[in-house]
Amino acid sequence: TPARMSVVVDHHGPQHARIEAVCARADLGDAAAQNEFATLLAEEVLSVPSRHLSDEDMAKMAEAARWFRLAADRGHAVAQDNLAKLYANGAGVSKDSKAAARWYRKAAEQGFAPAQCALAHAFADGEGVRKDPAAAAVWFRKAADQGHAPAQSELGACYQYGSGVEKDEAVAVAWYRKAAAQGDPTGRFRLGSCHMDGAGAPRDAETGLRLLREAADQGHAQAQTDLGLCYMTGEGVATDYEAAAGWFAKAAEHGVEQARHALGACYELGRGVAEDHGRAVFWYRTAATRGYAPAQHALAQCFERGLGVVRDMKLAARWHAKAAAQGFAEAQLGLAHLHADGLGVRTDPEAAARWFRKAADRGLARAQFRYAACCEQGLGVVQDDEAAAVWYAKAAEQGFAPAQYALGRSYTCGCGVRPDMARAMDWLRKAADQRYASAKTMLDALFGDAAATERA
């Protein structure tokens, strides 16, 4: 089909003449004109990203793909890159990651930096090619050496995390700095994060926050999220719940599940926004349904407490289970409690002990304490005083007062450990110092004035 017949030219004056000229050159086989004409077709459809594509739109995208292909077959690197994008997104052609990678490679081998960066991403993610971090780093470097800012940011990440290259945070920062100097939002975000954390660069909250804010102002969603967290926790800046909630809201609209969960917490607690449990549940559910484990746990707690929803222990158990299956320790602990008490699920001591242990293995002191109690009492596991003492000690060393008391009690009676009254006094005193009443009572009963004198 001649180019002139493939599009309705409704422009006037110089623009009309330009399009007519492009069409004429495209029909004569000029690869650059074919690419330009295909771009005009595609841009006409994609200029409003949110609109539903009609049959006419789809036909235009298919025609754009045909013209890109004509130019790509003539070796036009930009057309090859554009055709690859259509295959990657399934626009005008059937989605085909292998075809996308093949066309990206053709353009990349001609030195076209955006295609080199895209091919690197394909190797990094295993999209259309075998996953190969080393190959990804090679292609990121080829594009980065040409000054392609997004590739410089990605090459920095390769060095920061040792993906395909030897880990070197200082080199990572150097590449982030190059990208940031060009105004790349990802480069600014990553460089800012390095300054906040002191990773490969001096810890400098002022510089870090400036870079995060620059990236956030450019619409970088993770920068918006992290800036919100800084305002929420007072890291490097005065605590400002209203500012935190504002940044979380921006990132939430961009689809960042962490921000959606954080915004839900703002509504639950009334931090920076008016307390609104219904809105809290909305944001928790939005992130939870997309698989974000902390939000799944938060939503489960809402169902447990009847917060913004009708209390429903079965739904609480279901959401705890989803988060627990992802290894989220707090949800594993919550699910264990439900199995232990028969709330929303049948009473099952073995399942309870199993989930207590999973959360305990992740270092959660309350779970370590509960699993120790299971071992001590033989609840869902074989009774084992020595194992109980080990797990009480793990929780006690984290400062968990009930575990400190239990460990002190174990030393007084020699349950799972050798009797040792000095250690017993030490652990009971630690718990008593946290106002744990049972520990103070036992300390006074066993050691009387000696314990009081030592506490003084």
C-alpha positions as CSV (number, residue, x, y, z in Angstrom):
1,T,0.0,0.0,0.0
2,P,1.5,3.4,-0.9
3,A,2.3,5.5,2.1
4,R,0.0,8.3,1.1
5,M,-3.0,6.0,1.2
6,S,-2.1,4.6,4.6
7,V,-2.8,7.7,6.6
8,V,-5.3,10.5,6.5
9,V,-3.3,13.7,6.1
10,D,-5.4,16.4,7.8
11,H,-2.6,18.9,8.4
12,H,-2.2,22.1,6.4
13,G,0.6,24.3,5.3
14,P,4.3,23.3,6.0
15,Q,3.3,20.2,8.1
16,H,1.1,18.9,5.3
17,A,3.8,19.4,2.8
18,R,6.4,17.7,5.0
19,I,4.2,14.6,5.5
20,E,3.6,14.5,1.7
21,A,7.3,14.6,1.1
22,V,8.0,11.8,3.7
23,C,5.3,9.6,2.1
24,A,6.8,10.1,-1.4
25,R,10.3,9.2,-0.2
26,A,9.0,6.2,1.7
27,D,7.2,4.9,-1.4
28,L,10.5,5.1,-3.2
29,G,12.2,2.9,-0.7
30,D,14.0,5.5,1.4
31,A,14.6,3.7,4.8
32,A,14.8,6.9,6.8
33,A,11.5,8.1,5.4
34,Q,9.9,4.7,5.9
35,N,11.0,4.8,9.6
36,E,9.7,8.5,9.9
37,F,6.4,7.6,8.3
38,A,5.9,4.6,10.5
39,T,6.7,6.8,13.5
40,L,4.1,9.3,12.4
41,L,1.5,6.4,12.3
42,A,2.5,5.0,15.7
43,E,2.6,8.4,17.4
44,E,-0.9,9.3,16.0
45,V,-2.2,6.2,17.9
46,L,0.0,6.3,21.0
47,S,-0.2,10.1,21.6
48,V,-3.0,9.4,24.2
49,P,-1.6,6.3,26.1
50,S,-4.7,5.7,28.2
51,R,-7.2,5.6,25.4
52,H,-8.8,2.3,24.3
53,L,-7.4,1.2,20.9
54,S,-10.1,0.9,18.3
55,D,-10.0,-1.4,15.3
56,E,-8.8,1.6,13.3
57,D,-6.0,2.2,15.8
58,M,-4.9,-1.4,15.6
59,A,-4.9,-1.2,11.8
60,K,-2.6,1.8,12.0
61,M,-0.2,0.1,14.4
62,A,-0.1,-2.9,12.1
63,E,0.7,-0.6,9.2
64,A,3.4,1.2,11.3
65,A,4.9,-2.2,12.0
66,R,5.0,-3.0,8.3
67,W,6.8,0.2,7.4
68,F,9.2,-0.2,10.3
69,R,9.9,-3.7,9.0
70,L,10.6,-2.4,5.5
71,A,13.1,0.1,6.9
72,A,14.6,-2.4,9.4
73,D,15.2,-4.9,6.5
74,R,17.2,-2.2,4.8
75,G,19.4,-2.0,7.9
76,H,18.0,1.2,9.4
77,A,19.1,1.0,13.1
78,V,16.4,3.2,14.5
79,A,13.7,1.3,12.7
80,Q,15.1,-1.9,13.9
81,D,14.9,-0.6,17.5
82,N,11.4,0.7,16.9
83,L,10.3,-2.7,15.5
84,A,11.8,-4.4,18.5
85,K,9.7,-2.2,20.8
86,L,6.6,-3.2,18.9
87,Y,7.4,-6.9,19.3
88,A,8.3,-6.4,23.0
89,N,4.9,-4.7,23.7
90,G,2.7,-6.6,21.2
91,A,1.8,-3.4,19.4
92,G,0.8,-3.9,15.8
93,V,2.4,-7.4,15.9
94,S,2.0,-10.4,18.1
95,K,4.0,-10.0,21.3
96,D,7.3,-11.9,20.7
97,S,10.2,-11.4,23.1
98,K,12.6,-13.5,20.9
99,A,11.8,-11.3,17.9
100,A,12.3,-8.2,20.0
101,A,15.7,-9.4,21.2
102,R,16.7,-10.3,17.7
103,W,15.9,-6.8,16.3
104,Y,17.4,-5.1,19.3
105,R,20.6,-7.0,18.6
106,K,20.6,-5.9,14.9
107,A,20.4,-2.3,16.0
108,A,22.8,-2.7,18.9
109,E,25.5,-4.2,16.6
110,Q,25.3,-1.1,14.6
111,G,26.1,0.9,17.7
112,F,22.7,2.4,18.4
113,A,22.9,3.1,22.2
114,P,19.2,2.8,23.1
115,A,19.1,-0.6,21.4
116,Q,22.2,-1.7,23.2
117,C,20.6,-0.7,26.5
118,A,17.4,-2.6,25.6
119,L,19.3,-5.7,24.6
120,A,21.2,-5.5,27.9
121,H,17.9,-5.5,29.8
122,A,16.8,-8.5,27.8
123,F,19.9,-10.4,28.9
124,A,19.5,-9.2,32.5
125,D,15.8,-10.3,32.6
126,G,16.1,-13.4,30.3
127,E,13.5,-11.9,28.0
128,G,13.8,-13.5,24.5
129,V,17.3,-14.7,25.3
130,R,19.0,-16.8,27.9
131,K,19.5,-14.8,31.1
132,D,23.2,-13.7,31.2
133,P,24.2,-11.0,33.6
134,A,27.7,-10.8,32.2
135,A,26.3,-10.1,28.7
136,A,23.9,-7.6,30.1
137,A,26.9,-5.7,31.7
138,V,28.8,-5.8,28.4
139,W,25.9,-4.2,26.5
140,F,25.1,-1.7,29.2
141,R,28.8,-0.6,29.0
142,K,28.7,-0.2,25.2
143,A,25.7,2.2,25.6
144,A,27.1,3.9,28.7
145,D,30.4,4.6,26.9
146,Q,28.4,6.5,24.3
147,G,26.9,8.7,27.0
148,H,23.5,7.0,27.2
149,A,22.3,8.0,30.6
150,P,19.9,5.1,31.3
151,A,22.6,2.7,30.5
152,Q,25.0,4.5,32.8
153,S,22.5,4.1,35.6
154,E,22.1,0.4,34.9
155,L,25.8,-0.2,34.6
156,G,26.2,1.5,38.0
157,A,23.6,-1.0,39.4
158,C,25.6,-3.9,37.9
159,Y,28.7,-2.7,39.9
160,Q,26.7,-1.9,43.0
161,Y,25.3,-5.4,43.3
162,G,28.0,-7.4,41.5
163,S,25.7,-8.5,38.7
164,G,27.8,-9.7,35.7
165,V,30.9,-7.7,37.0
166,E,32.9,-7.7,40.2
167,K,31.1,-5.7,42.9
168,D,32.6,-2.2,43.3
169,E,30.4,0.4,45.0
170,A,32.8,3.2,44.2
171,V,32.6,2.4,40.4
172,A,28.9,2.2,40.8
173,V,28.7,5.7,42.2
174,A,30.9,7.0,39.4
175,W,28.5,5.7,36.8
176,Y,25.5,7.0,38.8
177,R,27.1,10.4,38.9
178,K,27.6,10.5,35.1
179,A,23.9,9.6,34.6
180,A,22.7,12.1,37.3
181,A,24.8,14.9,35.6
182,Q,22.7,14.4,32.5
183,G,19.5,14.7,34.5
184,D,18.6,11.0,34.5
185,P,16.1,10.5,37.3
186,T,17.2,6.9,38.0
187,G,20.8,8.0,38.2
188,R,19.8,10.8,40.6
189,F,17.7,8.4,42.7
190,R,20.5,5.8,42.9
191,L,23.2,8.3,43.6
192,G,21.0,9.9,46.3
193,S,20.4,6.5,47.9
194,C,24.2,5.8,48.0
195,H,24.8,9.1,49.8
196,M,22.0,8.3,52.2
197,D,23.4,4.9,53.0
198,G,27.1,5.7,52.7
199,A,27.5,3.1,49.9
200,G,30.5,3.9,47.7
201,A,30.2,7.5,48.6
202,P,30.4,9.5,51.9
203,R,27.3,9.4,54.0
204,D,25.7,12.8,53.3
205,A,22.0,13.1,54.1
206,E,21.8,16.7,52.7
207,T,23.2,15.6,49.3
208,G,21.2,12.4,49.3
209,L,17.9,14.2,50.0
210,R,18.6,16.8,47.4
211,L,19.1,14.1,44.8
212,L,16.1,12.1,45.9
213,R,13.9,15.2,45.7
214,E,15.2,16.0,42.2
215,A,14.4,12.5,41.1
216,A,11.0,12.6,42.8
217,D,10.2,15.9,41.2
218,Q,10.9,14.2,37.8
219,G,8.3,11.6,38.6
220,H,10.6,8.8,39.7
221,A,8.2,6.6,41.8
222,Q,10.7,4.9,44.0
223,A,12.4,8.2,44.8
224,Q,9.0,9.5,45.8
225,T,8.5,6.5,48.0
226,D,11.9,6.8,49.7
227,L,11.5,10.5,50.2
228,G,8.2,9.8,51.9
229,L,9.9,7.3,54.2
230,C,12.6,9.9,55.0
231,Y,9.8,12.4,56.1
232,M,8.0,9.6,57.9
233,T,11.0,8.5,60.0
234,G,12.9,11.8,60.2
235,E,15.9,10.4,58.4
236,G,18.1,13.4,57.4
237,V,15.1,15.7,57.6
238,A,12.6,16.9,60.2
239,T,9.7,14.5,60.6
240,D,6.8,15.7,58.5
241,Y,3.8,13.2,58.3
242,E,1.9,15.4,55.9
243,A,4.9,15.6,53.4
244,A,5.4,11.9,53.8
245,A,1.8,11.1,53.0
246,G,1.9,13.5,50.0
247,W,4.9,11.7,48.5
248,F,3.4,8.3,49.2
249,A,0.3,9.4,47.4
250,K,2.3,10.4,44.3
251,A,4.2,7.1,44.2
252,A,1.0,5.1,44.9
253,E,-0.6,6.6,41.8
254,H,2.4,5.4,39.9
255,G,1.8,1.8,41.0
256,V,4.5,1.4,43.7
257,E,3.1,-1.2,46.1
258,Q,5.4,-0.2,49.0
259,A,4.0,3.3,48.7
260,R,0.4,2.1,48.6
261,H,1.0,0.1,51.8
262,A,2.6,3.1,53.4
263,L,-0.2,5.3,52.4
264,G,-2.7,2.8,53.9
265,A,-0.8,3.0,57.2
266,C,-1.0,6.8,57.1
267,Y,-4.8,6.5,56.8
268,E,-5.0,3.8,59.5
269,L,-3.0,5.9,62.0
270,G,-4.1,9.4,60.9
271,R,-0.5,10.4,60.1
272,G,-0.4,13.3,57.6
273,V,-4.0,12.7,56.6
274,A,-7.3,12.4,58.4
275,E,-7.7,9.0,60.0
276,D,-9.9,6.9,57.6
277,H,-9.9,3.1,58.1
278,G,-11.9,2.6,54.9
279,R,-9.2,4.4,52.8
280,A,-6.6,2.4,54.7
281,V,-8.2,-0.9,53.7
282,F,-8.5,0.4,50.1
283,W,-4.8,1.0,49.8
284,Y,-3.8,-2.2,51.7
285,R,-6.1,-4.2,49.4
286,T,-4.8,-2.5,46.3
287,A,-1.2,-3.5,47.2
288,A,-2.2,-6.9,48.6
289,T,-4.0,-8.1,45.5
290,R,-0.8,-7.4,43.6
291,G,1.2,-9.7,45.9
292,Y,2.9,-7.2,48.2
293,A,3.4,-9.2,51.4
294,P,3.4,-6.4,54.0
295,A,0.1,-5.1,52.6
296,Q,-1.3,-8.6,52.7
297,H,-0.4,-8.9,56.4
298,A,-1.8,-5.4,57.1
299,L,-5.1,-6.4,55.4
300,A,-5.2,-9.6,57.4
301,Q,-4.9,-7.5,60.6
302,C,-7.7,-5.3,59.5
303,F,-10.0,-8.4,59.1
304,E,-8.8,-9.7,62.5
305,R,-9.7,-6.4,64.2
306,G,-12.7,-5.4,62.1
307,L,-10.8,-2.2,61.2
308,G,-12.5,-0.6,58.1
309,V,-14.1,-4.0,57.3
310,V,-16.4,-6.5,58.9
311,R,-14.4,-8.7,61.2
312,D,-13.7,-12.0,59.4
313,M,-11.2,-14.4,60.8
314,K,-11.3,-16.7,57.7
315,L,-10.3,-13.8,55.5
316,A,-7.7,-12.8,58.0
317,A,-6.2,-16.3,57.9
318,R,-6.3,-16.3,54.1
319,W,-4.4,-13.0,53.8
320,H,-1.9,-14.0,56.5
321,A,-1.3,-17.2,54.5
322,K,-0.6,-15.4,51.3
323,A,2.0,-13.2,53.0
324,A,3.4,-16.1,55.0
325,A,4.0,-18.1,51.9
326,Q,6.2,-15.3,50.7
327,G,8.3,-15.5,53.8
328,F,7.0,-12.4,55.6
329,A,7.8,-13.2,59.2
330,E,5.1,-11.1,60.9
331,A,2.5,-12.9,58.8
332,Q,4.0,-16.3,59.6
333,L,3.7,-15.4,63.3
334,G,0.1,-14.2,62.8
335,L,-0.9,-17.4,61.0
336,A,0.8,-19.5,63.7
337,H,-1.4,-17.7,66.3
338,L,-4.5,-18.4,64.3
339,H,-3.6,-22.2,64.1
340,A,-2.8,-22.3,67.8
341,D,-6.1,-20.7,68.8
342,G,-8.4,-22.1,66.0
343,L,-9.4,-18.7,64.7
344,G,-10.4,-18.7,61.0
345,V,-8.8,-22.1,60.6
346,R,-9.0,-25.4,62.6
347,T,-6.9,-25.7,65.7
348,D,-3.7,-27.3,64.6
349,P,-0.8,-27.3,67.1
350,E,1.6,-28.9,64.5
351,A,0.8,-26.2,61.9
352,A,1.2,-23.5,64.6
353,A,4.6,-24.8,65.7
354,R,5.7,-25.0,62.0
355,W,4.8,-21.4,61.4
356,F,6.3,-20.2,64.7
357,R,9.5,-21.9,63.6
358,K,9.5,-20.3,60.2
359,A,9.1,-16.9,61.7
360,A,11.7,-17.7,64.4
361,D,14.2,-18.7,61.7
362,R,13.8,-15.2,60.3
363,G,14.9,-13.7,63.6
364,L,11.5,-12.5,64.9
365,A,11.9,-12.5,68.7
366,R,8.3,-13.0,69.5
367,A,8.2,-16.1,67.2
368,Q,11.4,-17.4,68.8
369,F,9.7,-17.1,72.2
370,R,6.6,-18.9,71.1
371,Y,8.5,-21.7,69.4
372,A,10.6,-22.1,72.5
373,A,7.3,-22.5,74.5
374,C,6.1,-25.1,72.0
375,C,9.4,-27.0,72.6
376,E,9.1,-26.7,76.4
377,Q,5.5,-27.8,76.5
378,G,5.5,-30.3,73.6
379,L,2.9,-28.4,71.6
380,G,3.0,-29.5,68.0
381,V,6.6,-30.7,68.4
382,V,8.4,-33.3,70.5
383,Q,9.0,-31.9,74.0
384,D,12.6,-30.7,74.3
385,D,13.9,-28.6,77.1
386,E,17.3,-28.0,75.5
387,A,15.7,-26.7,72.3
388,A,13.4,-24.5,74.3
389,A,16.4,-23.0,76.1
390,V,18.2,-22.4,72.8
391,W,15.2,-20.5,71.4
392,Y,14.5,-18.6,74.6
393,A,18.2,-17.4,74.5
394,K,17.8,-16.2,70.9
395,A,14.8,-14.1,71.8
396,A,16.3,-13.0,75.1
397,E,19.4,-11.7,73.4
398,Q,17.2,-9.4,71.3
399,G,15.9,-7.9,74.5
400,F,12.5,-9.6,74.5
401,A,11.5,-9.5,78.2
402,P,9.2,-12.6,78.4
403,A,12.1,-14.6,76.9
404,Q,14.6,-13.1,79.3
405,Y,12.3,-14.2,82.2
406,A,11.9,-17.7,80.7
407,L,15.6,-18.1,80.3
408,G,16.3,-16.9,83.8
409,R,13.7,-19.4,85.0
410,S,15.4,-22.2,83.0
411,Y,18.7,-21.4,84.7
412,T,17.2,-21.6,88.2
413,C,15.8,-25.1,87.7
414,G,18.2,-26.5,85.2
415,C,15.6,-27.0,82.5
416,G,17.6,-27.5,79.2
417,V,20.7,-25.9,80.7
418,R,23.0,-26.4,83.6
419,P,21.7,-24.7,86.8
420,D,23.4,-21.4,87.1
421,M,22.0,-18.9,89.7
422,A,24.3,-16.1,88.6
423,R,23.0,-16.3,85.0
424,A,19.5,-16.7,86.3
425,M,19.8,-13.5,88.3
426,D,21.3,-11.7,85.3
427,W,18.5,-12.7,82.9
428,L,15.8,-12.1,85.5
429,R,17.2,-8.7,86.2
430,K,17.2,-7.8,82.5
431,A,13.5,-8.6,82.3
432,A,12.7,-6.9,85.6
433,D,14.5,-3.7,84.3
434,Q,11.9,-3.7,81.5
435,R,9.2,-3.8,84.2
436,Y,8.3,-7.4,83.5
437,A,6.4,-8.2,86.7
438,S,6.9,-12.0,86.9
439,A,10.7,-11.5,86.6
440,K,10.7,-9.0,89.5
441,T,8.6,-11.3,91.6
442,M,10.9,-14.3,91.0
443,L,14.0,-12.2,91.4
444,D,12.8,-10.9,94.8
445,A,11.7,-14.4,95.9
446,L,15.0,-16.1,95.0
447,F,17.6,-13.4,95.7
448,G,15.8,-11.0,98.0
449,D,18.0,-8.1,99.2
450,A,21.0,-9.2,97.0
451,A,18.9,-8.7,93.8
452,A,17.6,-5.3,95.1
453,T,21.1,-4.2,95.9
454,E,22.4,-5.1,92.5
455,R,19.5,-3.4,90.7
456,A,20.2,-0.3,92.8
